[in-house]
Amino acid sequence: MPEPSIVNIHEAKAHLSRLLERIADGNEIVIAKSGTPVAKLSPINAKRKALPYGLLKGKIKMRADFDDPLPDDFVAALEGR
């Protein structure tokens, strides 16, 4: 999520509808009084941006024996035998 925008109380009162549109788009707004933050407006259900495909390409390595059967003693331990 991007850094929250800071607006003063007068601007928030004058442009509430416009600020709510920005919040609906996933932004956060900090309301300040005399330059001191006093409140934060944020979306109730923030939309998470989709991660780009291939983000982890080359960072995860699959072992050649990944889908081989598990050893019998390991399976027995999992089953509590």
C-alpha positions as CSV (number, residue, x, y, z in Angstrom):
1,M,0.0,0.0,0.0
2,P,1.4,3.5,-0.9
3,E,2.4,6.0,1.8
4,P,-0.8,7.6,3.3
5,S,-1.6,11.1,2.1
6,I,-1.8,13.8,4.8
7,V,-4.6,16.4,4.6
8,N,-5.6,19.1,7.0
9,I,-9.0,19.1,8.7
10,H,-10.3,22.0,6.5
11,E,-9.4,20.2,3.3
12,A,-10.9,16.9,4.6
13,K,-14.2,18.7,5.3
14,A,-14.3,20.5,2.0
15,H,-13.3,17.5,-0.1
16,L,-14.7,14.5,1.8
17,S,-16.3,12.9,-1.3
18,R,-13.1,13.1,-3.3
19,L,-11.1,11.6,-0.4
20,L,-13.6,8.8,0.0
21,E,-13.1,7.9,-3.7
22,R,-9.3,7.7,-3.1
23,I,-9.9,5.5,-0.1
24,A,-12.2,3.2,-2.1
25,D,-9.3,2.8,-4.5
26,G,-7.2,1.4,-1.7
27,N,-5.4,4.6,-0.5
28,E,-5.1,5.7,3.1
29,I,-5.6,9.3,4.2
30,V,-4.2,10.9,7.4
31,I,-6.1,13.9,8.8
32,A,-3.9,16.4,10.6
33,K,-4.7,19.3,12.9
34,S,-2.0,22.0,12.8
35,G,0.3,19.5,11.1
36,T,-0.1,16.8,13.8
37,P,-1.8,13.6,12.6
38,V,-5.0,12.9,14.5
39,A,-6.9,10.3,12.4
40,K,-6.4,7.8,9.6
41,L,-9.0,6.9,7.0
42,S,-8.5,3.6,5.3
43,P,-10.6,1.2,3.2
44,I,-12.6,-1.4,5.1
45,N,-11.8,-4.1,2.6
46,A,-8.6,-3.0,1.0
47,K,-8.1,-4.6,-2.4
48,R,-4.8,-6.3,-2.6
49,K,-2.9,-5.8,-5.8
50,A,-2.1,-9.0,-7.7
51,L,1.5,-10.1,-7.6
52,P,3.2,-10.1,-11.0
53,Y,3.7,-13.5,-12.5
54,G,7.2,-14.9,-12.3
55,L,8.0,-13.0,-9.1
56,L,9.9,-15.9,-7.6
57,K,11.3,-17.3,-10.8
58,G,14.7,-18.8,-10.1
59,K,14.3,-18.5,-6.3
60,I,12.6,-21.7,-5.6
61,K,14.2,-25.0,-6.5
62,M,12.3,-28.3,-6.7
63,R,14.3,-31.4,-5.7
64,A,14.4,-34.2,-8.4
65,D,13.0,-36.6,-5.8
66,F,10.1,-34.3,-4.8
67,D,7.3,-36.7,-5.8
68,D,9.1,-40.0,-4.8
69,P,7.3,-42.1,-2.2
70,L,8.1,-41.3,1.4
71,P,10.2,-43.8,3.3
72,D,8.2,-46.4,5.2
73,D,9.6,-45.4,8.7
74,F,8.6,-41.7,8.0
75,V,5.0,-42.8,7.0
76,A,4.9,-45.0,10.1
77,A,5.9,-42.1,12.4
78,L,3.2,-39.9,10.8
79,E,0.6,-42.5,11.3
80,G,1.7,-43.1,14.9
81,R,3.0,-46.6,14.4
